[in-house]
């Protein structure tokens, strides 16, 4: 296994990390993902023009040759999606 890739299956419990106001919600979810073994992680607040609703926390993690995208809001965890990467291996543009 390459040092920058997490094993194929890691139980990451995002449902136990409801978003909170301010940067703490983003930081808490980033920490859960990195504690789960993911090293290429992007976490940010959902935007009106993005794939996650405003007020939710959106995340993207590199996983092997693809990416896992999802979001967490006060209603719970949205089902993650597995997608391919952009040229150069990036998960987000």
N, CA, C and O atoms as a Tinker XYZ file with bonds, in Angstrom:
   372  protein
     1  N      0.849000   -1.164000    0.000000    73     2
     2  CA     0.000000    0.000000    0.000000    64     1     3
     3  C      0.902000    1.237000    0.000000    63     2     4     5
     4  O      1.834000    1.323000    0.800000    81     3
     5  N      0.635000    2.172000   -0.873000    73     3     6
     6  CA     1.393000    3.413000   -0.939000    64     5     7
     7  C      1.140000    4.236000    0.313000    63     6     8     9
     8  O      0.039000    4.171000    0.861000    81     7
     9  N      2.105000    5.003000    0.787000    73     7    10
    10  CA     1.921000    5.742000    2.032000    64     9    11
    11  C      0.869000    6.841000    1.946000    63    10    12    13
    12  O      0.401000    7.307000    2.984000    81    11
    13  N      0.480000    7.270000    0.753000    73    11    14
    14  CA    -0.498000    8.349000    0.636000    64    13    15
    15  C     -1.914000    7.840000    0.413000    63    14    16    17
    16  O     -2.831000    8.640000    0.229000    81    15
    17  N     -2.106000    6.544000    0.426000    73    15    18
    18  CA    -3.436000    5.997000    0.184000    64    17    19
    19  C     -3.910000    5.205000    1.386000    63    18    20    21
    20  O     -3.142000    4.448000    1.981000    81    19
    21  N     -5.162000    5.377000    1.742000    73    19    22
    22  CA    -5.757000    4.603000    2.819000    64    21    23
    23  C     -6.141000    3.231000    2.289000    63    22    24    25
    24  O     -6.341000    3.075000    1.085000    81    23
    25  N     -6.249000    2.235000    3.158000    73    23    26
    26  CA    -6.744000    0.934000    2.707000    64    25    27
    27  C     -8.117000    1.072000    2.055000    63    26    28    29
    28  O     -8.808000    2.072000    2.249000    81    27
    29  N     -8.497000    0.075000    1.291000    73    27    30
    30  CA    -9.719000    0.151000    0.494000    64    29    31
    31  C    -10.982000    0.336000    1.330000    63    30    32    33
    32  O    -11.941000    0.934000    0.841000    81    31
    33  N    -11.022000   -0.142000    2.543000    73    31    34
    34  CA   -12.239000   -0.038000    3.340000    64    33    35
    35  C    -11.880000    0.401000    4.752000    63    34    36    37
    36  O    -11.214000   -0.323000    5.492000    81    35
    37  N    -12.330000    1.598000    5.112000    73    35    38
    38  CA   -12.078000    2.128000    6.450000    64    37    39
    39  C    -13.405000    2.585000    7.017000    63    38    40    41
    40  O    -14.105000    3.366000    6.372000    81    39
    41  N    -13.775000    2.126000    8.202000    73    39    42
    42  CA   -15.028000    2.606000    8.800000    64    41    43
    43  C    -14.840000    3.998000    9.394000    63    42    44    45
    44  O    -14.270000    4.142000   10.475000    81    43
    45  N    -15.313000    5.010000    8.697000    73    43    46
    46  CA   -15.219000    6.392000    9.167000    64    45    47
    47  C    -16.620000    6.812000    9.584000    63    46    48    49
    48  O    -17.541000    6.791000    8.767000    81    47
    49  N    -16.788000    7.186000   10.819000    73    47    50
    50  CA   -18.098000    7.502000   11.380000    64    49    51
    51  C    -18.370000    9.002000   11.343000    63    50    52    53
    52  O    -18.259000    9.670000   12.371000    81    51
    53  N    -18.720000    9.540000   10.188000    73    51    54
    54  CA   -19.009000   10.965000   10.081000    64    53    55
    55  C    -20.325000   11.334000   10.739000    63    54    56    57
    56  O    -20.509000   12.484000   11.136000    81    55
    57  N    -21.241000   10.394000   10.864000    73    55    58
    58  CA   -22.529000   10.691000   11.477000    64    57    59
    59  C    -22.412000   11.123000   12.918000    63    58    60    61
    60  O    -23.323000   11.758000   13.450000    81    59
    61  N    -21.309000   10.791000   13.563000    73    59    62
    62  CA   -21.107000   11.195000   14.946000    64    61    63
    63  C    -20.490000   12.589000   15.035000    63    62    64    65
    64  O    -20.190000   13.064000   16.130000    81    63
    65  N    -20.300000   13.244000   13.896000    73    63    66
    66  CA   -19.684000   14.566000   13.864000    64    65    67
    67  C    -20.633000   15.546000   13.200000    63    66    68    69
    68  O    -20.409000   15.922000   12.049000    81    67
    69  N    -21.698000   15.977000   13.894000    73    67    70
    70  CA   -22.590000   16.948000   13.261000    64    69    71
    71  C    -21.874000   18.267000   13.055000    63    70    72    73
    72  O    -21.052000   18.654000   13.885000    81    71
    73  N    -22.165000   18.962000   11.977000    73    71    74
    74  CA   -21.480000   20.228000   11.745000    64    73    75
    75  C    -21.881000   21.240000   12.807000    63    74    76    77
    76  O    -23.013000   21.250000   13.290000    81    75
    77  N    -20.943000   22.071000   13.149000    73    75    78
    78  CA   -21.223000   23.150000   14.079000    64    77    79
    79  C    -20.949000   24.460000   13.366000    63    78    80    81
    80  O    -20.333000   24.482000   12.300000    81    79
    81  N    -21.399000   25.526000   13.947000    73    79    82
    82  CA   -21.161000   26.807000   13.304000    64    81    83
    83  C    -19.685000   27.155000   13.375000    63    82    84    85
    84  O    -18.988000   26.748000   14.305000    81    83
    85  N    -19.219000   27.892000   12.410000    73    83    86
    86  CA   -17.833000   28.326000   12.378000    64    85    87
    87  C    -16.900000   27.263000   11.823000    63    86    88    89
    88  O    -17.343000   26.202000   11.384000    81    87
    89  N    -15.622000   27.552000   11.845000    73    87    90
    90  CA   -14.635000   26.645000   11.243000    64    89    91
    91  C    -14.486000   25.334000   11.992000    63    90    92    93
    92  O    -13.884000   24.399000   11.464000    81    91
    93  N    -15.020000   25.230000   13.220000    73    91    94
    94  CA   -14.884000   24.004000   13.992000    64    93    95
    95  C    -15.532000   22.811000   13.297000    63    94    96    97
    96  O    -14.986000   21.709000   13.349000    81    95
    97  N    -16.686000   22.999000   12.647000    73    95    98
    98  CA   -17.341000   21.893000   11.955000    64    97    99
    99  C    -16.483000   21.330000   10.837000    63    98   100   101
   100  O    -16.391000   20.113000   10.672000    81    99
   101  N    -15.864000   22.199000   10.078000    73    99   102
   102  CA   -14.974000   21.771000    8.991000    64   101   103
   103  C    -13.763000   21.050000    9.575000    63   102   104   105
   104  O    -13.375000   19.988000    9.088000    81   103
   105  N    -13.172000   21.617000   10.605000    73   103   106
   106  CA   -11.975000   21.022000   11.202000    64   105   107
   107  C    -12.277000   19.662000   11.825000    63   106   108   109
   108  O    -11.460000   18.747000   11.720000    81   107
   109  N    -13.416000   19.513000   12.461000    73   107   110
   110  CA   -13.760000   18.228000   13.085000    64   109   111
   111  C    -13.906000   17.129000   12.051000    63   110   112   113
   112  O    -13.432000   16.013000   12.266000    81   111
   113  N    -14.551000   17.423000   10.934000    73   111   114
   114  CA   -14.715000   16.407000    9.887000    64   113   115
   115  C    -13.379000   16.108000    9.216000    63   114   116   117
   116  O    -13.091000   14.953000    8.902000    81   115
   117  N    -12.564000   17.131000    8.993000    73   115   118
   118  CA   -11.218000   16.894000    8.440000    64   117   119
   119  C    -10.437000   15.960000    9.361000    63   118   120   121
   120  O     -9.748000   15.057000    8.886000    81   119
   121  N    -10.538000   16.166000   10.660000    73   119   122
   122  CA    -9.808000   15.333000   11.614000    64   121   123
   123  C    -10.290000   13.888000   11.596000    63   122   124   125
   124  O     -9.472000   12.970000   11.648000    81   123
   125  N    -11.598000   13.667000   11.523000    73   123   126
   126  CA   -12.137000   12.302000   11.455000    64   125   127
   127  C    -11.614000   11.591000   10.215000    63   126   128   129
   128  O    -11.237000   10.421000   10.285000    81   127
   129  N    -11.587000   12.287000    9.078000    73   127   130
   130  CA   -11.110000   11.674000    7.833000    64   129   131
   131  C     -9.618000   11.378000    7.890000    63   130   132   133
   132  O     -9.188000   10.305000    7.465000    81   131
   133  N     -8.825000   12.302000    8.404000    73   131   134
   134  CA    -7.385000   12.040000    8.486000    64   133   135
   135  C     -7.093000   10.969000    9.530000    63   134   136   137
   136  O     -6.190000   10.155000    9.336000    81   135
   137  N     -7.842000   10.952000   10.639000    73   135   138
   138  CA    -7.678000    9.874000   11.622000    64   137   139
   139  C     -8.039000    8.525000   11.009000    63   138   140   141
   140  O     -7.511000    7.494000   11.426000    81   139
   141  N     -8.937000    8.524000   10.018000    73   139   142
   142  CA    -9.324000    7.299000    9.321000    64   141   143
   143  C     -8.286000    6.826000    8.320000    63   142   144   145
   144  O     -8.462000    5.770000    7.711000    81   143
   145  N     -7.205000    7.582000    8.133000    73   143   146
   146  CA    -6.121000    7.149000    7.254000    64   145   147
   147  C     -6.047000    7.848000    5.914000    63   146   148   149
   148  O     -5.146000    7.569000    5.123000    81   147
   149  N     -6.978000    8.752000    5.642000    73   147   150
   150  CA    -6.933000    9.476000    4.372000    64   149   151
   151  C     -5.942000   10.630000    4.480000    63   150   152   153
   152  O     -5.950000   11.369000    5.465000    81   151
   153  N     -5.094000   10.783000    3.476000    73   151   154
   154  CA    -4.066000   11.828000    3.526000    64   153   155
   155  C     -4.332000   12.969000    2.555000    63   154   156   157
   156  O     -3.795000   14.063000    2.730000    81   155
   157  N     -5.148000   12.736000    1.538000    73   155   158
   158  CA    -5.492000   13.794000    0.591000    64   157   159
   159  C     -6.963000   14.112000    0.830000    63   158   160   161
   160  O     -7.850000   13.444000    0.300000    81   159
   161  N     -7.210000   15.145000    1.638000    73   159   162
   162  CA    -8.547000   15.465000    2.123000    64   161   163
   163  C     -8.844000   16.943000    1.876000    63   162   164   165
   164  O     -8.016000   17.802000    2.179000    81   163
   165  N    -10.007000   17.234000    1.334000    73   163   166
   166  CA   -10.501000   18.611000    1.216000    64   165   167
   167  C    -11.834000   18.674000    1.937000    63   166   168   169
   168  O    -12.723000   17.861000    1.685000    81   167
   169  N    -11.971000   19.632000    2.828000    73   167   170
   170  CA   -13.223000   19.825000    3.568000    64   169   171
   171  C    -13.521000   21.312000    3.564000    63   170   172   173
   172  O    -12.643000   22.125000    3.854000    81   171
   173  N    -14.756000   21.673000    3.238000    73   171   174
   174  CA   -15.138000   23.083000    3.212000    64   173   175
   175  C    -16.645000   23.204000    3.388000    63   174   176   177
   176  O    -17.377000   22.221000    3.274000    81   175
   177  N    -17.094000   24.411000    3.666000    73   175   178
   178  CA   -18.527000   24.677000    3.779000    64   177   179
   179  C    -19.175000   24.580000    2.419000    63   178   180   181
   180  O    -18.590000   25.005000    1.422000    81   179
   181  N    -20.389000   24.020000    2.359000    73   179   182
   182  CA   -21.151000   23.960000    1.121000    64   181   183
   183  C    -21.457000   25.360000    0.618000    63   182   184   185
   184  O    -21.709000   26.269000    1.408000    81   183
   185  N    -21.436000   25.530000   -0.685000    73   183   186
   186  CA   -21.665000   26.818000   -1.337000    64   185   187
   187  C    -22.907000   26.727000   -2.221000    63   186   188   189
   188  O    -23.257000   25.638000   -2.676000    81   187
   189  N    -23.575000   27.849000   -2.472000    73   187   190
   190  CA   -24.777000   27.819000   -3.320000    64   189   191
   191  C    -24.533000   27.243000   -4.713000    63   190   192   193
   192  O    -25.445000   26.669000   -5.309000    81   191
   193  N    -23.320000   27.386000   -5.237000    73   191   194
   194  CA   -23.022000   26.891000   -6.579000    64   193   195
   195  C    -22.321000   25.538000   -6.569000    63   194   196   197
   196  O    -21.922000   25.042000   -7.623000    81   195
   197  N    -22.165000   24.933000   -5.390000    73   195   198
   198  CA   -21.433000   23.675000   -5.295000    64   197   199
   199  C    -22.339000   22.469000   -5.182000    63   198   200   201
   200  O    -23.562000   22.599000   -5.238000    81   199
   201  N    -21.743000   21.285000   -5.023000    73   199   202
   202  CA   -22.508000   20.044000   -4.965000    64   201   203
   203  C    -23.201000   19.802000   -3.623000    63   202   204   205
   204  O    -24.062000   18.926000   -3.532000    81   203
   205  N    -22.846000   20.553000   -2.587000    73   203   206
   206  CA   -23.458000   20.382000   -1.262000    64   205   207
   207  C    -24.256000   21.634000   -0.914000    63   206   208   209
   208  O    -23.910000   22.738000   -1.335000    81   207
   209  N    -25.304000   21.458000   -0.159000    73   207   210
   210  CA   -26.162000   22.590000    0.176000    64   209   211
   211  C    -25.447000   23.579000    1.097000    63   210   212   213
   212  O    -24.612000   23.182000    1.909000    81   211
   213  N    -25.772000   24.854000    0.971000    73   211   214
   214  CA   -25.183000   25.851000    1.864000    64   213   215
   215  C    -25.458000   25.493000    3.328000    63   214   216   217
   216  O    -26.561000   25.072000    3.675000    81   215
   217  N    -24.470000   25.660000    4.158000    73   215   218
   218  CA   -24.610000   25.318000    5.565000    64   217   219
   219  C    -24.163000   23.913000    5.901000    63   218   220   221
   220  O    -23.971000   23.590000    7.074000    81   219
   221  N    -23.993000   23.072000    4.895000    73   219   222
   222  CA   -23.479000   21.725000    5.142000    64   221   223
   223  C    -21.959000   21.769000    5.023000    63   222   224   225
   224  O    -21.385000   22.752000    4.555000    81   223
   225  N    -21.332000   20.701000    5.451000    73   223   226
   226  CA   -19.881000   20.567000    5.308000    64   225   227
   227  C    -19.641000   19.559000    4.192000    63   226   228   229
   228  O    -20.092000   18.416000    4.272000    81   227
   229  N    -18.932000   19.981000    3.155000    73   227   230
   230  CA   -18.630000   19.167000    1.978000    64   229   231
   231  C    -17.229000   18.600000    2.128000    63   230   232   233
   232  O    -16.322000   19.295000    2.585000    81   231
   233  N    -17.046000   17.338000    1.745000    73   231   234
   234  CA   -15.711000   16.741000    1.806000    64   233   235
   235  C    -15.412000   15.964000    0.531000    63   234   236   237
   236  O    -16.312000   15.457000   -0.138000    81   235
   237  N    -14.141000   15.887000    0.218000    73   235   238
   238  CA   -13.639000   15.080000   -0.891000    64   237   239
   239  C    -12.337000   14.440000   -0.430000    63   238   240   241
   240  O    -11.454000   15.123000    0.089000    81   239
   241  N    -12.217000   13.132000   -0.619000    73   239   242
   242  CA   -10.995000   12.428000   -0.244000    64   241   243
   243  C    -10.536000   11.562000   -1.405000    63   242   244   245
   244  O    -11.343000   10.927000   -2.084000    81   243
   245  N     -9.236000   11.548000   -1.621000    73   243   246
   246  CA    -8.658000   10.660000   -2.623000    64   245   247
   247  C     -8.649000    9.256000   -2.042000    63   246   248   249
   248  O     -8.250000    9.045000   -0.897000    81   247
   249  N     -9.093000    8.302000   -2.844000    73   247   250
   250  CA    -9.142000    6.901000   -2.426000    64   249   251
   251  C     -8.719000    6.038000   -3.599000    63   250   252   253
   252  O     -9.522000    5.747000   -4.485000    81   251
   253  N     -7.485000    5.638000   -3.605000    73   251   254
   254  CA    -6.975000    4.855000   -4.721000    64   253   255
   255  C     -6.943000    5.693000   -5.983000    63   254   256   257
   256  O     -6.337000    6.765000   -6.004000    81   255
   257  N     -7.592000    5.214000   -7.041000    73   255   258
   258  CA    -7.607000    5.949000   -8.312000    64   257   259
   259  C     -8.865000    6.795000   -8.470000    63   258   260   261
   260  O     -9.122000    7.319000   -9.554000    81   259
   261  N     -9.647000    6.935000   -7.417000    73   259   262
   262  CA   -10.873000    7.727000   -7.469000    64   261   263
   263  C    -10.976000    8.660000   -6.283000    63   262   264   265
   264  O    -10.019000    8.863000   -5.537000    81   263
   265  N    -12.155000    9.216000   -6.129000    73   263   266
   266  CA   -12.432000   10.151000   -5.046000    64   265   267
   267  C    -13.778000    9.822000   -4.426000    63   266   268   269
   268  O    -14.684000    9.333000   -5.100000    81   267
   269  N    -13.897000   10.093000   -3.145000    73   267   270
   270  CA   -15.164000    9.962000   -2.442000    64   269   271
   271  C    -15.618000   11.368000   -2.075000    63   270   272   273
   272  O    -14.904000   12.104000   -1.395000    81   271
   273  N    -16.817000   11.735000   -2.533000    73   271   274
   274  CA   -17.383000   13.052000   -2.265000    64   273   275
   275  C    -18.636000   12.875000   -1.425000    63   274   276   277
   276  O    -19.405000   11.938000   -1.639000    81   275
   277  N    -18.841000   13.767000   -0.476000    73   275   278
   278  CA   -20.049000   13.693000    0.337000    64   277   279
   279  C    -20.223000   14.950000    1.148000    63   278   280   281
   280  O    -19.428000   15.885000    1.050000    81   279
   281  N    -21.268000   14.969000    1.952000    73   279   282
   282  CA   -21.508000   16.121000    2.808000    64   281   283
   283  C    -22.216000   15.687000    4.081000    63   282   284   285
   284  O    -22.825000   14.619000    4.146000    81   283
   285  N    -22.121000   16.539000    5.083000    73   283   286
   286  CA   -22.757000   16.322000    6.366000    64   285   287
   287  C    -23.506000   17.598000    6.697000    63   286   288   289
   288  O    -22.959000   18.694000    6.579000    81   287
   289  N    -24.772000   17.456000    7.115000    73   287   290
   290  CA   -25.522000   18.629000    7.566000    64   289   291
   291  C    -26.287000   18.251000    8.828000    63   290   292   293
   292  O    -26.099000   17.155000    9.356000    81   291
   293  N    -27.128000   19.122000    9.309000    73   291   294
   294  CA   -27.821000   18.861000   10.557000    64   293   295
   295  C    -28.846000   17.741000   10.439000    63   294   296   297
   296  O    -29.365000   17.276000   11.453000    81   295
   297  N    -29.148000   17.302000    9.222000    73   295   298
   298  CA   -30.051000   16.174000    9.015000    64   297   299
   299  C    -29.302000   14.855000    8.932000    63   298   300   301
   300  O    -29.926000   13.797000    8.844000    81   299
   301  N    -27.984000   14.898000    8.958000    73   299   302
   302  CA   -27.183000   13.682000    8.919000    64   301   303
   303  C    -26.204000   13.678000    7.768000    63   302   304   305
   304  O    -25.915000   14.712000    7.166000    81   303
   305  N    -25.702000   12.498000    7.475000    73   303   306
   306  CA   -24.694000   12.308000    6.431000    64   305   307
   307  C    -25.393000   12.025000    5.113000    63   306   308   309
   308  O    -26.253000   11.148000    5.039000    81   307
   309  N    -25.031000   12.757000    4.079000    73   307   310
   310  CA   -25.523000   12.462000    2.732000    64   309   311
   311  C    -24.706000   11.307000    2.185000    63   310   312   313
   312  O    -23.497000   11.241000    2.406000    81   311
   313  N    -25.352000   10.401000    1.477000    73   311   314
   314  CA   -24.675000    9.238000    0.932000    64   313   315
   315  C    -23.479000    9.669000    0.088000    63   314   316   317
   316  O    -23.646000   10.427000   -0.867000    81   315
   317  N    -22.287000    9.203000    0.418000    73   315   318
   318  CA   -21.098000    9.575000   -0.374000    64   317   319
   319  C    -21.184000    9.005000   -1.785000    63   318   320   321
   320  O    -21.834000    7.988000   -2.029000    81   319
   321  N    -20.514000    9.687000   -2.703000    73   319   322
   322  CA   -20.418000    9.225000   -4.090000    64   321   323
   323  C    -18.960000    8.952000   -4.417000    63   322   324   325
   324  O    -18.069000    9.696000   -4.005000    81   323
   325  N    -18.728000    7.894000   -5.150000    73   323   326
   326  CA   -17.385000    7.588000   -5.641000    64   325   327
   327  C    -17.316000    8.059000   -7.070000    63   326   328   329
   328  O    -18.154000    7.688000   -7.892000    81   327
   329  N    -16.322000    8.876000   -7.376000    73   327   330
   330  CA   -16.167000    9.448000   -8.708000    64   329   331
   331  C    -14.714000    9.323000   -9.146000    63   330   332   333
   332  O    -13.832000    9.023000   -8.343000    81   331
   333  N    -14.484000    9.558000  -10.429000    73   331   334
   334  CA   -13.127000    9.591000  -10.951000    64   333   335
   335  C    -12.446000   10.898000  -10.594000    63   334   336   337
   336  O    -13.044000   11.785000   -9.985000    81   335
   337  N    -11.201000   10.999000  -10.980000    73   335   338
   338  CA   -10.444000   12.215000  -10.695000    64   337   339
   339  C    -10.379000   13.135000  -11.917000    63   338   340   341
   340  O    -10.636000   12.719000  -13.047000    81   339
   341  N    -10.033000   14.374000  -11.661000    73   339   342
   342  CA    -9.705000   15.301000  -12.725000    64   341   343
   343  C     -8.319000   14.965000  -13.250000    63   342   344   345
   344  O     -7.590000   14.214000  -12.604000    81   343
   345  N     -7.932000   15.504000  -14.412000    73   343   346
   346  CA    -6.566000   15.296000  -14.888000    64   345   347
   347  C     -5.569000   15.705000  -13.797000    63   346   348   349
   348  O     -5.751000   16.722000  -13.127000    81   347
   349  N     -4.550000   14.929000  -13.635000    73   347   350
   350  CA    -3.549000   15.204000  -12.609000    64   349   351
   351  C     -3.892000   14.560000  -11.283000    63   350   352   353
   352  O     -3.143000   14.707000  -10.317000    81   351
   353  N     -5.020000   13.840000  -11.211000    73   351   354
   354  CA    -5.361000   13.099000  -10.001000    64   353   355
   355  C     -6.097000   13.893000   -8.946000    63   354   356   357
   356  O     -6.303000   13.392000   -7.841000    81   355
   357  N     -6.506000   15.128000   -9.250000    73   355   358
   358  CA    -7.206000   15.951000   -8.258000    64   357   359
   359  C     -8.660000   15.498000   -8.116000    63   358   360   361
   360  O     -9.275000   15.028000   -9.074000    81   359
   361  N     -9.203000   15.651000   -6.889000    73   359   362
   362  CA   -10.608000   15.326000   -6.655000    64   361   363
   363  C    -11.524000   16.508000   -6.959000    63   362   364   365
   364  O    -12.674000   16.312000   -7.350000    81   363
   365  N    -11.037000   17.706000   -6.786000    73   363   366
   366  CA   -11.840000   18.914000   -7.028000    64   365   367
   367  C    -11.102000   19.837000   -7.979000    63   366   368   369
   368  O     -9.872000   19.871000   -8.014000    81   367
   369  N    -11.880000   20.584000   -8.748000    73   367   370
   370  CA   -11.267000   21.527000   -9.701000    64   369   371
   371  C    -10.686000   22.715000   -8.959000    63   370   372
   372  O    -10.128000   23.618000   -9.582000    81   371
